Amino acid sequence: MDENQNVPFWSSHFKECLTLGADRFGWSNRTAAVGSMRRDGLMVGWGAAAGSWAARRLPAEVIVELHGDGTAR
């Protein structure tokens, strides 16, 4: 729901945006099994995130710790 306009996200083409982005990025070509995608000897993960809020849009970042047993934190 777009709280700013009180309308569902798809009314602002949110779903189409994610679908188009996934198509252009090659999302359907990924290997979904955990740890199965690698590049230059490193494990690669693909993901997406999105948000919409009229107030307090702030920068964000993420730190992921990868452990030798295949888990992540």
CHARMM-style PDB file with segment names, atoms N, HN, CA, C and O in Angstrom:
ATOM      1  N   MET     1       0.845  -1.181   0.000  1.00  0.00      PROA
ATOM      2  CA  MET     1       0.000   0.000   0.000  1.00  0.00      PROA
ATOM      3  C   MET     1       0.887   1.239   0.000  1.00  0.00      PROA
ATOM      4  O   MET     1       1.828   1.323   0.789  1.00  0.00      PROA
ATOM      5  N   ASP     2       0.607   2.179  -0.853  1.00  0.00      PROA
ATOM      6  HN  ASP     2      -0.157   2.110  -1.494  1.00  0.00      PROA
ATOM      7  CA  ASP     2       1.297   3.471  -0.876  1.00  0.00      PROA
ATOM      8  C   ASP     2       0.575   4.375   0.108  1.00  0.00      PROA
ATOM      9  O   ASP     2      -0.488   4.917  -0.195  1.00  0.00      PROA
ATOM     10  N   GLU     3       1.164   4.535   1.294  1.00  0.00      PROA
ATOM     11  HN  GLU     3       2.027   4.095   1.540  1.00  0.00      PROA
ATOM     12  CA  GLU     3       0.516   5.295   2.353  1.00  0.00      PROA
ATOM     13  C   GLU     3       0.336   6.768   1.996  1.00  0.00      PROA
ATOM     14  O   GLU     3      -0.568   7.431   2.505  1.00  0.00      PROA
ATOM     15  N   ASN     4       1.190   7.270   1.130  1.00  0.00      PROA
ATOM     16  HN  ASN     4       1.924   6.732   0.716  1.00  0.00      PROA
ATOM     17  CA  ASN     4       1.124   8.667   0.740  1.00  0.00      PROA
ATOM     18  C   ASN     4      -0.139   8.978  -0.066  1.00  0.00      PROA
ATOM     19  O   ASN     4      -0.741  10.041   0.084  1.00  0.00      PROA
ATOM     20  N   GLN     5      -0.529   8.026  -0.927  1.00  0.00      PROA
ATOM     21  HN  GLN     5      -0.040   7.162  -1.049  1.00  0.00      PROA
ATOM     22  CA  GLN     5      -1.696   8.246  -1.785  1.00  0.00      PROA
ATOM     23  C   GLN     5      -2.850   7.309  -1.472  1.00  0.00      PROA
ATOM     24  O   GLN     5      -3.910   7.398  -2.092  1.00  0.00      PROA
ATOM     25  N   ASN     6      -2.650   6.404  -0.507  1.00  0.00      PROA
ATOM     26  HN  ASN     6      -1.788   6.332  -0.003  1.00  0.00      PROA
ATOM     27  CA  ASN     6      -3.660   5.425  -0.112  1.00  0.00      PROA
ATOM     28  C   ASN     6      -4.149   4.590  -1.293  1.00  0.00      PROA
ATOM     29  O   ASN     6      -5.349   4.386  -1.478  1.00  0.00      PROA
ATOM     30  N   VAL     7      -3.182   4.111  -2.092  1.00  0.00      PROA
ATOM     31  HN  VAL     7      -2.207   4.277  -1.941  1.00  0.00      PROA
ATOM     32  CA  VAL     7      -3.490   3.251  -3.233  1.00  0.00      PROA
ATOM     33  C   VAL     7      -2.533   2.056  -3.208  1.00  0.00      PROA
ATOM     34  O   VAL     7      -1.437   2.155  -2.656  1.00  0.00      PROA
ATOM     35  N   PRO     8      -2.936   0.934  -3.798  1.00  0.00      PROA
ATOM     36  CA  PRO     8      -2.036  -0.227  -3.870  1.00  0.00      PROA
ATOM     37  C   PRO     8      -0.789   0.116  -4.690  1.00  0.00      PROA
ATOM     38  O   PRO     8      -0.846   0.967  -5.577  1.00  0.00      PROA
ATOM     39  N   PHE     9       0.343  -0.549  -4.393  1.00  0.00      PROA
ATOM     40  HN  PHE     9       0.389  -1.240  -3.672  1.00  0.00      PROA
ATOM     41  CA  PHE     9       1.588  -0.286  -5.103  1.00  0.00      PROA
ATOM     42  C   PHE     9       1.448  -0.436  -6.612  1.00  0.00      PROA
ATOM     43  O   PHE     9       2.016   0.356  -7.365  1.00  0.00      PROA
ATOM     44  N   TRP    10       0.701  -1.440  -7.063  1.00  0.00      PROA
ATOM     45  HN  TRP    10       0.240  -2.083  -6.452  1.00  0.00      PROA
ATOM     46  CA  TRP    10       0.644  -1.659  -8.509  1.00  0.00      PROA
ATOM     47  C   TRP    10       0.029  -0.485  -9.254  1.00  0.00      PROA
ATOM     48  O   TRP    10       0.196  -0.371 -10.469  1.00  0.00      PROA
ATOM     49  N   SER    11      -0.667   0.372  -8.563  1.00  0.00      PROA
ATOM     50  HN  SER    11      -0.804   0.279  -7.577  1.00  0.00      PROA
ATOM     51  CA  SER    11      -1.215   1.540  -9.246  1.00  0.00      PROA
ATOM     52  C   SER    11      -0.097   2.503  -9.643  1.00  0.00      PROA
ATOM     53  O   SER    11      -0.283   3.328 -10.537  1.00  0.00      PROA
ATOM     54  N   SER    12       1.053   2.406  -8.992  1.00  0.00      PROA
ATOM     55  HN  SER    12       1.204   1.735  -8.266  1.00  0.00      PROA
ATOM     56  CA  SER    12       2.193   3.241  -9.364  1.00  0.00      PROA
ATOM     57  C   SER    12       3.242   2.414 -10.119  1.00  0.00      PROA
ATOM     58  O   SER    12       4.404   2.809 -10.214  1.00  0.00      PROA
ATOM     59  N   HSD    13       2.821   1.271 -10.651  1.00  0.00      PROA
ATOM     60  HN  HSD    13       1.878   0.949 -10.574  1.00  0.00      PROA
ATOM     61  CA  HSD    13       3.663   0.405 -11.492  1.00  0.00      PROA
ATOM     62  C   HSD    13       4.810  -0.257 -10.724  1.00  0.00      PROA
ATOM     63  O   HSD    13       5.835  -0.608 -11.308  1.00  0.00      PROA
ATOM     64  N   PHE    14       4.630  -0.423  -9.430  1.00  0.00      PROA
ATOM     65  HN  PHE    14       3.797  -0.138  -8.956  1.00  0.00      PROA
ATOM     66  CA  PHE    14       5.664  -1.042  -8.602  1.00  0.00      PROA
ATOM     67  C   PHE    14       5.932  -2.480  -9.046  1.00  0.00      PROA
ATOM     68  O   PHE    14       7.083  -2.874  -9.230  1.00  0.00      PROA
ATOM     69  N   LYS    15       4.870  -3.255  -9.214  1.00  0.00      PROA
ATOM     70  HN  LYS    15       3.935  -2.935  -9.064  1.00  0.00      PROA
ATOM     71  CA  LYS    15       5.033  -4.653  -9.618  1.00  0.00      PROA
ATOM     72  C   LYS    15       5.703  -4.735 -10.984  1.00  0.00      PROA
ATOM     73  O   LYS    15       6.602  -5.552 -11.183  1.00  0.00      PROA
ATOM     74  N   GLU    16       5.275  -3.898 -11.928  1.00  0.00      PROA
ATOM     75  HN  GLU    16       4.544  -3.234 -11.767  1.00  0.00      PROA
ATOM     76  CA  GLU    16       5.875  -3.899 -13.263  1.00  0.00      PROA
ATOM     77  C   GLU    16       7.354  -3.513 -13.205  1.00  0.00      PROA
ATOM     78  O   GLU    16       8.173  -4.062 -13.942  1.00  0.00      PROA
ATOM     79  N   CYS    17       7.683  -2.584 -12.344  1.00  0.00      PROA
ATOM     80  HN  CYS    17       7.018  -2.139 -11.745  1.00  0.00      PROA
ATOM     81  CA  CYS    17       9.073  -2.150 -12.178  1.00  0.00      PROA
ATOM     82  C   CYS    17       9.944  -3.314 -11.707  1.00  0.00      PROA
ATOM     83  O   CYS    17      11.017  -3.548 -12.264  1.00  0.00      PROA
ATOM     84  N   LEU    18       9.493  -4.040 -10.695  1.00  0.00      PROA
ATOM     85  HN  LEU    18       8.622  -3.850 -10.243  1.00  0.00      PROA
ATOM     86  CA  LEU    18      10.257  -5.181 -10.195  1.00  0.00      PROA
ATOM     87  C   LEU    18      10.367  -6.282 -11.246  1.00  0.00      PROA
ATOM     88  O   LEU    18      11.428  -6.887 -11.401  1.00  0.00      PROA
ATOM     89  N   THR    19       9.294  -6.541 -11.959  1.00  0.00      PROA
ATOM     90  HN  THR    19       8.432  -6.049 -11.833  1.00  0.00      PROA
ATOM     91  CA  THR    19       9.300  -7.577 -12.995  1.00  0.00      PROA
ATOM     92  C   THR    19      10.253  -7.208 -14.125  1.00  0.00      PROA
ATOM     93  O   THR    19      11.045  -8.042 -14.565  1.00  0.00      PROA
ATOM     94  N   LEU    20      10.184  -5.978 -14.593  1.00  0.00      PROA
ATOM     95  HN  LEU    20       9.541  -5.301 -14.236  1.00  0.00      PROA
ATOM     96  CA  LEU    20      11.071  -5.521 -15.667  1.00  0.00      PROA
ATOM     97  C   LEU    20      12.530  -5.568 -15.210  1.00  0.00      PROA
ATOM     98  O   LEU    20      13.405  -6.014 -15.953  1.00  0.00      PROA
ATOM     99  N   GLY    21      12.784  -5.107 -13.992  1.00  0.00      PROA
ATOM    100  HN  GLY    21      12.073  -4.745 -13.389  1.00  0.00      PROA
ATOM    101  CA  GLY    21      14.144  -5.155 -13.465  1.00  0.00      PROA
ATOM    102  C   GLY    21      14.671  -6.578 -13.387  1.00  0.00      PROA
ATOM    103  O   GLY    21      15.818  -6.835 -13.753  1.00  0.00      PROA
ATOM    104  N   ALA    22      13.849  -7.502 -12.917  1.00  0.00      PROA
ATOM    105  HN  ALA    22      12.918  -7.294 -12.620  1.00  0.00      PROA
ATOM    106  CA  ALA    22      14.252  -8.911 -12.825  1.00  0.00      PROA
ATOM    107  C   ALA    22      14.550  -9.480 -14.206  1.00  0.00      PROA
ATOM    108  O   ALA    22      15.524 -10.214 -14.378  1.00  0.00      PROA
ATOM    109  N   ASP    23      13.729  -9.152 -15.179  1.00  0.00      PROA
ATOM    110  HN  ASP    23      12.938  -8.556 -15.039  1.00  0.00      PROA
ATOM    111  CA  ASP    23      13.953  -9.627 -16.546  1.00  0.00      PROA
ATOM    112  C   ASP    23      15.267  -9.095 -17.105  1.00  0.00      PROA
ATOM    113  O   ASP    23      16.044  -9.846 -17.695  1.00  0.00      PROA
ATOM    114  N   ARG    24      15.514  -7.811 -16.921  1.00  0.00      PROA
ATOM    115  HN  ARG    24      14.883  -7.201 -16.441  1.00  0.00      PROA
ATOM    116  CA  ARG    24      16.737  -7.196 -17.459  1.00  0.00      PROA
ATOM    117  C   ARG    24      17.989  -7.656 -16.721  1.00  0.00      PROA
ATOM    118  O   ARG    24      19.071  -7.718 -17.305  1.00  0.00      PROA
ATOM    119  N   PHE    25      17.844  -7.976 -15.441  1.00  0.00      PROA
ATOM    120  HN  PHE    25      16.965  -7.926 -14.966  1.00  0.00      PROA
ATOM    121  CA  PHE    25      18.972  -8.411 -14.630  1.00  0.00      PROA
ATOM    122  C   PHE    25      19.312  -9.869 -14.884  1.00  0.00      PROA
ATOM    123  O   PHE    25      20.435 -10.300 -14.622  1.00  0.00      PROA
ATOM    124  N   GLY    26      18.353 -10.630 -15.391  1.00  0.00      PROA
ATOM    125  HN  GLY    26      17.441 -10.280 -15.603  1.00  0.00      PROA
ATOM    126  CA  GLY    26      18.573 -12.053 -15.634  1.00  0.00      PROA
ATOM    127  C   GLY    26      18.227 -12.931 -14.453  1.00  0.00      PROA
ATOM    128  O   GLY    26      18.815 -13.996 -14.269  1.00  0.00      PROA
ATOM    129  N   TRP    27      17.267 -12.482 -13.647  1.00  0.00      PROA
ATOM    130  HN  TRP    27      16.790 -11.617 -13.797  1.00  0.00      PROA
ATOM    131  CA  TRP    27      16.865 -13.207 -12.433  1.00  0.00      PROA
ATOM    132  C   TRP    27      16.513 -14.664 -12.723  1.00  0.00      PROA
ATOM    133  O   TRP    27      16.844 -15.545 -11.929  1.00  0.00      PROA
ATOM    134  N   SER    28      15.855 -14.927 -13.834  1.00  0.00      PROA
ATOM    135  HN  SER    28      15.586 -14.211 -14.479  1.00  0.00      PROA
ATOM    136  CA  SER    28      15.438 -16.304 -14.146  1.00  0.00      PROA
ATOM    137  C   SER    28      16.633 -17.204 -14.473  1.00  0.00      PROA
ATOM    138  O   SER    28      16.489 -18.426 -14.471  1.00  0.00      PROA
ATOM    139  N   ASN    29      17.798 -16.634 -14.750  1.00  0.00      PROA
ATOM    140  HN  ASN    29      17.915 -15.641 -14.752  1.00  0.00      PROA
ATOM    141  CA  ASN    29      18.993 -17.416 -15.073  1.00  0.00      PROA
ATOM    142  C   ASN    29      19.811 -17.790 -13.837  1.00  0.00      PROA
ATOM    143  O   ASN    29      20.789 -18.529 -13.949  1.00  0.00      PROA
ATOM    144  N   ARG    30      19.424 -17.291 -12.663  1.00  0.00      PROA
ATOM    145  HN  ARG    30      18.629 -16.691 -12.572  1.00  0.00      PROA
ATOM    146  CA  ARG    30      20.200 -17.567 -11.462  1.00  0.00      PROA
ATOM    147  C   ARG    30      19.991 -19.017 -11.034  1.00  0.00      PROA
ATOM    148  O   ARG    30      19.019 -19.666 -11.421  1.00  0.00      PROA
ATOM    149  N   THR    31      20.911 -19.497 -10.240  1.00  0.00      PROA
ATOM    150  HN  THR    31      21.700 -18.971  -9.926  1.00  0.00      PROA
ATOM    151  CA  THR    31      20.779 -20.804  -9.609  1.00  0.00      PROA
ATOM    152  C   THR    31      20.284 -20.545  -8.194  1.00  0.00      PROA
ATOM    153  O   THR    31      20.959 -19.870  -7.415  1.00  0.00      PROA
ATOM    154  N   ALA    32      19.126 -21.069  -7.857  1.00  0.00      PROA
ATOM    155  HN  ALA    32      18.578 -21.617  -8.489  1.00  0.00      PROA
ATOM    156  CA  ALA    32      18.488 -20.740  -6.585  1.00  0.00      PROA
ATOM    157  C   ALA    32      19.097 -21.454  -5.377  1.00  0.00      PROA
ATOM    158  O   ALA    32      18.905 -21.005  -4.247  1.00  0.00      PROA
ATOM    159  N   ALA    33      19.818 -22.541  -5.583  1.00  0.00      PROA
ATOM    160  HN  ALA    33      19.975 -22.906  -6.501  1.00  0.00      PROA
ATOM    161  CA  ALA    33      20.383 -23.294  -4.453  1.00  0.00      PROA
ATOM    162  C   ALA    33      21.407 -22.439  -3.708  1.00  0.00      PROA
ATOM    163  O   ALA    33      22.245 -21.783  -4.326  1.00  0.00      PROA
ATOM    164  N   VAL    34      21.332 -22.453  -2.380  1.00  0.00      PROA
ATOM    165  HN  VAL    34      20.652 -22.986  -1.878  1.00  0.00      PROA
ATOM    166  CA  VAL    34      22.237 -21.666  -1.541  1.00  0.00      PROA
ATOM    167  C   VAL    34      23.684 -22.082  -1.805  1.00  0.00      PROA
ATOM    168  O   VAL    34      24.013 -23.268  -1.784  1.00  0.00      PROA
ATOM    169  N   GLY    35      24.537 -21.098  -2.050  1.00  0.00      PROA
ATOM    170  HN  GLY    35      24.270 -20.134  -2.067  1.00  0.00      PROA
ATOM    171  CA  GLY    35      25.960 -21.344  -2.248  1.00  0.00      PROA
ATOM    172  C   GLY    35      26.336 -21.870  -3.615  1.00  0.00      PROA
ATOM    173  O   GLY    35      27.502 -22.193  -3.841  1.00  0.00      PROA
ATOM    174  N   SER    36      25.395 -21.966  -4.531  1.00  0.00      PROA
ATOM    175  HN  SER    36      24.448 -21.703  -4.347  1.00  0.00      PROA
ATOM    176  CA  SER    36      25.682 -22.570  -5.836  1.00  0.00      PROA
ATOM    177  C   SER    36      26.234 -21.580  -6.858  1.00  0.00      PROA
ATOM    178  O   SER    36      26.807 -22.002  -7.862  1.00  0.00      PROA
ATOM    179  N   MET    37      26.079 -20.286  -6.634  1.00  0.00      PROA
ATOM    180  HN  MET    37      25.613 -19.942  -5.818  1.00  0.00      PROA
ATOM    181  CA  MET    37      26.577 -19.299  -7.592  1.00  0.00      PROA
ATOM    182  C   MET    37      27.905 -18.739  -7.096  1.00  0.00      PROA
ATOM    183  O   MET    37      28.010 -18.266  -5.964  1.00  0.00      PROA
ATOM    184  N   ARG    38      28.918 -18.800  -7.963  1.00  0.00      PROA
ATOM    185  HN  ARG    38      28.833 -19.185  -8.882  1.00  0.00      PROA
ATOM    186  CA  ARG    38      30.244 -18.315  -7.592  1.00  0.00      PROA
ATOM    187  C   ARG    38      30.847 -17.531  -8.750  1.00  0.00      PROA
ATOM    188  O   ARG    38      30.566 -17.786  -9.921  1.00  0.00      PROA
ATOM    189  N   ARG    39      31.688 -16.566  -8.380  1.00  0.00      PROA
ATOM    190  HN  ARG    39      31.917 -16.358  -7.429  1.00  0.00      PROA
ATOM    191  CA  ARG    39      32.433 -15.789  -9.372  1.00  0.00      PROA
ATOM    192  C   ARG    39      33.817 -15.524  -8.779  1.00  0.00      PROA
ATOM    193  O   ARG    39      33.930 -15.052  -7.648  1.00  0.00      PROA
ATOM    194  N   ASP    40      34.851 -15.824  -9.532  1.00  0.00      PROA
ATOM    195  HN  ASP    40      34.759 -16.207 -10.450  1.00  0.00      PROA
ATOM    196  CA  ASP    40      36.233 -15.633  -9.078  1.00  0.00      PROA
ATOM    197  C   ASP    40      36.477 -16.281  -7.721  1.00  0.00      PROA
ATOM    198  O   ASP    40      37.184 -15.719  -6.884  1.00  0.00      PROA
ATOM    199  N   GLY    41      35.900 -17.455  -7.498  1.00  0.00      PROA
ATOM    200  HN  GLY    41      35.326 -17.911  -8.178  1.00  0.00      PROA
ATOM    201  CA  GLY    41      36.096 -18.185  -6.263  1.00  0.00      PROA
ATOM    202  C   GLY    41      35.268 -17.702  -5.081  1.00  0.00      PROA
ATOM    203  O   GLY    41      35.372 -18.257  -3.987  1.00  0.00      PROA
ATOM    204  N   LEU    42      34.450 -16.681  -5.284  1.00  0.00      PROA
ATOM    205  HN  LEU    42      34.365 -16.231  -6.173  1.00  0.00      PROA
ATOM    206  CA  LEU    42      33.634 -16.137  -4.204  1.00  0.00      PROA
ATOM    207  C   LEU    42      32.169 -16.489  -4.415  1.00  0.00      PROA
ATOM    208  O   LEU    42      31.686 -16.534  -5.546  1.00  0.00      PROA
ATOM    209  N   MET    43      31.470 -16.736  -3.318  1.00  0.00      PROA
ATOM    210  HN  MET    43      31.863 -16.699  -2.399  1.00  0.00      PROA
ATOM    211  CA  MET    43      30.040 -17.005  -3.388  1.00  0.00      PROA
ATOM    212  C   MET    43      29.297 -15.712  -3.733  1.00  0.00      PROA
ATOM    213  O   MET    43      29.583 -14.657  -3.167  1.00  0.00      PROA
ATOM    214  N   VAL    44      28.357 -15.801  -4.650  1.00  0.00      PROA
ATOM    215  HN  VAL    44      28.124 -16.658  -5.109  1.00  0.00      PROA
ATOM    216  CA  VAL    44      27.584 -14.646  -5.095  1.00  0.00      PROA
ATOM    217  C   VAL    44      26.125 -14.864  -4.727  1.00  0.00      PROA
ATOM    218  O   VAL    44      25.590 -15.957  -4.913  1.00  0.00      PROA
ATOM    219  N   GLY    45      25.485 -13.833  -4.211  1.00  0.00      PROA
ATOM    220  HN  GLY    45      25.919 -12.945  -4.060  1.00  0.00      PROA
ATOM    221  CA  GLY    45      24.059 -13.894  -3.922  1.00  0.00      PROA
ATOM    222  C   GLY    45      23.330 -12.772  -4.638  1.00  0.00      PROA
ATOM    223  O   GLY    45      23.848 -11.661  -4.744  1.00  0.00      PROA
ATOM    224  N   TRP    46      22.162 -13.049  -5.117  1.00  0.00      PROA
ATOM    225  HN  TRP    46      21.741 -13.952  -5.031  1.00  0.00      PROA
ATOM    226  CA  TRP    46      21.340 -12.038  -5.798  1.00  0.00      PROA
ATOM    227  C   TRP    46      20.107 -11.776  -4.956  1.00  0.00      PROA
ATOM    228  O   TRP    46      19.519 -12.705  -4.403  1.00  0.00      PROA
ATOM    229  N   GLY    47      19.717 -10.532  -4.859  1.00  0.00      PROA
ATOM    230  HN  GLY    47      20.195  -9.778  -5.308  1.00  0.00      PROA
ATOM    231  CA  GLY    47      18.520 -10.191  -4.114  1.00  0.00      PROA
ATOM    232  C   GLY    47      17.992  -8.843  -4.566  1.00  0.00      PROA
ATOM    233  O   GLY    47      18.609  -8.160  -5.383  1.00  0.00      PROA
ATOM    234  N   ALA    48      16.870  -8.480  -4.037  1.00  0.00      PROA
ATOM    235  HN  ALA    48      16.369  -9.035  -3.373  1.00  0.00      PROA
ATOM    236  CA  ALA    48      16.259  -7.193  -4.369  1.00  0.00      PROA
ATOM    237  C   ALA    48      15.566  -6.654  -3.134  1.00  0.00      PROA
ATOM    238  O   ALA    48      15.092  -7.407  -2.283  1.00  0.00      PROA
ATOM    239  N   ALA    49      15.517  -5.354  -3.055  1.00  0.00      PROA
ATOM    240  HN  ALA    49      15.902  -4.742  -3.746  1.00  0.00      PROA
ATOM    241  CA  ALA    49      14.807  -4.709  -1.962  1.00  0.00      PROA
ATOM    242  C   ALA    49      14.182  -3.431  -2.505  1.00  0.00      PROA
ATOM    243  O   ALA    49      14.698  -2.826  -3.444  1.00  0.00      PROA
ATOM    244  N   ALA    50      13.095  -3.039  -1.919  1.00  0.00      PROA
ATOM    245  HN  ALA    50      12.676  -3.531  -1.156  1.00  0.00      PROA
ATOM    246  CA  ALA    50      12.429  -1.816  -2.352  1.00  0.00      PROA
ATOM    247  C   ALA    50      11.614  -1.266  -1.201  1.00  0.00      PROA
ATOM    248  O   ALA    50      11.251  -1.989  -0.274  1.00  0.00      PROA
ATOM    249  N   GLY    51      11.339  -0.003  -1.271  1.00  0.00      PROA
ATOM    250  HN  GLY    51      11.634   0.585  -2.024  1.00  0.00      PROA
ATOM    251  CA  GLY    51      10.515   0.614  -0.247  1.00  0.00      PROA
ATOM    252  C   GLY    51       9.962   1.923  -0.747  1.00  0.00      PROA
ATOM    253  O   GLY    51      10.518   2.549  -1.649  1.00  0.00      PROA
ATOM    254  N   SER    52       8.887   2.321  -0.166  1.00  0.00      PROA
ATOM    255  HN  SER    52       8.435   1.813   0.567  1.00  0.00      PROA
ATOM    256  CA  SER    52       8.291   3.593  -0.538  1.00  0.00      PROA
ATOM    257  C   SER    52       7.616   4.183   0.684  1.00  0.00      PROA
ATOM    258  O   SER    52       6.761   3.549   1.302  1.00  0.00      PROA
ATOM    259  N   TRP    53       7.999   5.383   1.022  1.00  0.00      PROA
ATOM    260  HN  TRP    53       8.694   5.898   0.519  1.00  0.00      PROA
ATOM    261  CA  TRP    53       7.412   6.078   2.149  1.00  0.00      PROA
ATOM    262  C   TRP    53       7.662   7.552   1.913  1.00  0.00      PROA
ATOM    263  O   TRP    53       8.777   7.940   1.564  1.00  0.00      PROA
ATOM    264  N   ALA    54       6.677   8.358   2.091  1.00  0.00      PROA
ATOM    265  HN  ALA    54       5.771   8.043   2.375  1.00  0.00      PROA
ATOM    266  CA  ALA    54       6.784   9.782   1.763  1.00  0.00      PROA
ATOM    267  C   ALA    54       7.733  10.537   2.678  1.00  0.00      PROA
ATOM    268  O   ALA    54       8.280  11.567   2.283  1.00  0.00      PROA
ATOM    269  N   ALA    55       7.936  10.048   3.882  1.00  0.00      PROA
ATOM    270  HN  ALA    55       7.492   9.212   4.202  1.00  0.00      PROA
ATOM    271  CA  ALA    55       8.757  10.784   4.843  1.00  0.00      PROA
ATOM    272  C   ALA    55       9.980   9.977   5.252  1.00  0.00      PROA
ATOM    273  O   ALA    55       9.965   8.747   5.205  1.00  0.00      PROA
ATOM    274  N   ARG    56      11.022  10.662   5.648  1.00  0.00      PROA
ATOM    275  HN  ARG    56      11.034  11.662   5.687  1.00  0.00      PROA
ATOM    276  CA  ARG    56      12.227  10.079   6.230  1.00  0.00      PROA
ATOM    277  C   ARG    56      12.877   9.019   5.380  1.00  0.00      PROA
ATOM    278  O   ARG    56      13.177   7.930   5.871  1.00  0.00      PROA
ATOM    279  N   ARG    57      13.101   9.313   4.112  1.00  0.00      PROA
ATOM    280  HN  ARG    57      12.857  10.197   3.713  1.00  0.00      PROA
ATOM    281  CA  ARG    57      13.872   8.400   3.273  1.00  0.00      PROA
ATOM    282  C   ARG    57      15.335   8.626   3.599  1.00  0.00      PROA
ATOM    283  O   ARG    57      15.863   9.724   3.419  1.00  0.00      PROA
ATOM    284  N   LEU    58      15.982   7.578   4.080  1.00  0.00      PROA
ATOM    285  HN  LEU    58      15.554   6.686   4.227  1.00  0.00      PROA
ATOM    286  CA  LEU    58      17.352   7.687   4.548  1.00  0.00      PROA
ATOM    287  C   LEU    58      18.236   6.661   3.849  1.00  0.00      PROA
ATOM    288  O   LEU    58      17.747   5.636   3.373  1.00  0.00      PROA
ATOM    289  N   PRO    59      19.525   6.933   3.787  1.00  0.00      PROA
ATOM    290  CA  PRO    59      20.449   5.951   3.226  1.00  0.00      PROA
ATOM    291  C   PRO    59      20.428   4.673   4.081  1.00  0.00      PROA
ATOM    292  O   PRO    59      20.084   4.707   5.263  1.00  0.00      PROA
ATOM    293  N   ALA    60      20.796   3.569   3.468  1.00  0.00      PROA
ATOM    294  HN  ALA    60      21.075   3.541   2.508  1.00  0.00      PROA
ATOM    295  CA  ALA    60      20.842   2.289   4.182  1.00  0.00      PROA
ATOM    296  C   ALA    60      22.038   1.489   3.688  1.00  0.00      PROA
ATOM    297  O   ALA    60      22.552   1.727   2.595  1.00  0.00      PROA
ATOM    298  N   GLU    61      22.466   0.556   4.490  1.00  0.00      PROA
ATOM    299  HN  GLU    61      22.049   0.363   5.378  1.00  0.00      PROA
ATOM    300  CA  GLU    61      23.535  -0.339   4.088  1.00  0.00      PROA
ATOM    301  C   GLU    61      23.346  -1.659   4.810  1.00  0.00      PROA
ATOM    302  O   GLU    61      22.578  -1.751   5.767  1.00  0.00      PROA
ATOM    303  N   VAL    62      24.052  -2.682   4.344  1.00  0.00      PROA
ATOM    304  HN  VAL    62      24.675  -2.607   3.566  1.00  0.00      PROA
ATOM    305  CA  VAL    62      23.964  -3.996   4.959  1.00  0.00      PROA
ATOM    306  C   VAL    62      25.369  -4.580   5.058  1.00  0.00      PROA
ATOM    307  O   VAL    62      26.204  -4.354   4.182  1.00  0.00      PROA
ATOM    308  N   ILE    63      25.621  -5.315   6.104  1.00  0.00      PROA
ATOM    309  HN  ILE    63      24.942  -5.499   6.816  1.00  0.00      PROA
ATOM    310  CA  ILE    63      26.867  -6.049   6.266  1.00  0.00      PROA
ATOM    311  C   ILE    63      26.495  -7.510   6.450  1.00  0.00      PROA
ATOM    312  O   ILE    63      25.662  -7.844   7.294  1.00  0.00      PROA
ATOM    313  N   VAL    64      27.106  -8.372   5.668  1.00  0.00      PROA
ATOM    314  HN  VAL    64      27.782  -8.101   4.982  1.00  0.00      PROA
ATOM    315  CA  VAL    64      26.834  -9.804   5.742  1.00  0.00      PROA
ATOM    316  C   VAL    64      28.120 -10.522   6.104  1.00  0.00      PROA
ATOM    317  O   VAL    64      29.149 -10.324   5.457  1.00  0.00      PROA
ATOM    318  N   GLU    65      28.068 -11.345   7.123  1.00  0.00      PROA
ATOM    319  HN  GLU    65      27.232 -11.506   7.649  1.00  0.00      PROA
ATOM    320  CA  GLU    65      29.199 -12.184   7.507  1.00  0.00      PROA
ATOM    321  C   GLU    65      28.950 -13.580   6.952  1.00  0.00      PROA
ATOM    322  O   GLU    65      27.928 -14.195   7.258  1.00  0.00      PROA
ATOM    323  N   LEU    66      29.868 -14.080   6.146  1.00  0.00      PROA
ATOM    324  HN  LEU    66      30.698 -13.580   5.897  1.00  0.00      PROA
ATOM    325  CA  LEU    66      29.763 -15.434   5.603  1.00  0.00      PROA
ATOM    326  C   LEU    66      30.685 -16.340   6.404  1.00  0.00      PROA
ATOM    327  O   LEU    66      31.856 -16.022   6.612  1.00  0.00      PROA
ATOM    328  N   HSD    67      30.154 -17.467   6.850  1.00  0.00      PROA
ATOM    329  HN  HSD    67      29.203 -17.726   6.681  1.00  0.00      PROA
ATOM    330  CA  HSD    67      30.905 -18.400   7.683  1.00  0.00      PROA
ATOM    331  C   HSD    67      31.316 -19.627   6.882  1.00  0.00      PROA
ATOM    332  O   HSD    67      30.665 -19.982   5.899  1.00  0.00      PROA
ATOM    333  N   GLY    68      32.388 -20.265   7.300  1.00  0.00      PROA
ATOM    334  HN  GLY    68      32.917 -19.977   8.098  1.00  0.00      PROA
ATOM    335  CA  GLY    68      32.903 -21.426   6.605  1.00  0.00      PROA
ATOM    336  C   GLY    68      31.927 -22.579   6.483  1.00  0.00      PROA
ATOM    337  O   GLY    68      32.070 -23.416   5.591  1.00  0.00      PROA
ATOM    338  N   ASP    69      30.939 -22.639   7.358  1.00  0.00      PROA
ATOM    339  HN  ASP    69      30.822 -21.959   8.082  1.00  0.00      PROA
ATOM    340  CA  ASP    69      29.958 -23.721   7.306  1.00  0.00      PROA
ATOM    341  C   ASP    69      28.803 -23.420   6.344  1.00  0.00      PROA
ATOM    342  O   ASP    69      27.832 -24.173   6.278  1.00  0.00      PROA
ATOM    343  N   GLY    70      28.917 -22.304   5.593  1.00  0.00      PROA
ATOM    344  HN  GLY    70      29.706 -21.692   5.646  1.00  0.00      PROA
ATOM    345  CA  GLY    70      27.890 -21.966   4.609  1.00  0.00      PROA
ATOM    346  C   GLY    70      26.784 -21.083   5.135  1.00  0.00      PROA
ATOM    347  O   GLY    70      25.898 -20.687   4.377  1.00  0.00      PROA
ATOM    348  N   THR    71      26.814 -20.763   6.423  1.00  0.00      PROA
ATOM    349  HN  THR    71      27.533 -21.084   7.039  1.00  0.00      PROA
ATOM    350  CA  THR    71      25.786 -19.895   6.967  1.00  0.00      PROA
ATOM    351  C   THR    71      26.216 -18.436   6.832  1.00  0.00      PROA
ATOM    352  O   THR    71      27.385 -18.139   6.586  1.00  0.00      PROA
ATOM    353  N   ALA    72      25.283 -17.562   6.990  1.00  0.00      PROA
ATOM    354  HN  ALA    72      24.333 -17.803   7.190  1.00  0.00      PROA
ATOM    355  CA  ALA    72      25.552 -16.130   6.905  1.00  0.00      PROA
ATOM    356  C   ALA    72      24.841 -15.428   8.050  1.00  0.00      PROA
ATOM    357  O   ALA    72      23.815 -15.897   8.544  1.00  0.00      PROA
ATOM    358  N   ARG    73      25.398 -14.301   8.464  1.00  0.00      PROA
ATOM    359  HN  ARG    73      26.231 -13.920   8.063  1.00  0.00      PROA
ATOM    360  CA  ARG    73      24.773 -13.482   9.501  1.00  0.00      PROA
ATOM    361  C   ARG    73      24.804 -12.058   9.030  1.00  0.00      PROA
ATOM    362  OT1 ARG    73      24.333 -11.164   9.733  1.00  0.00      PROA
TER     363      ARG     73
END
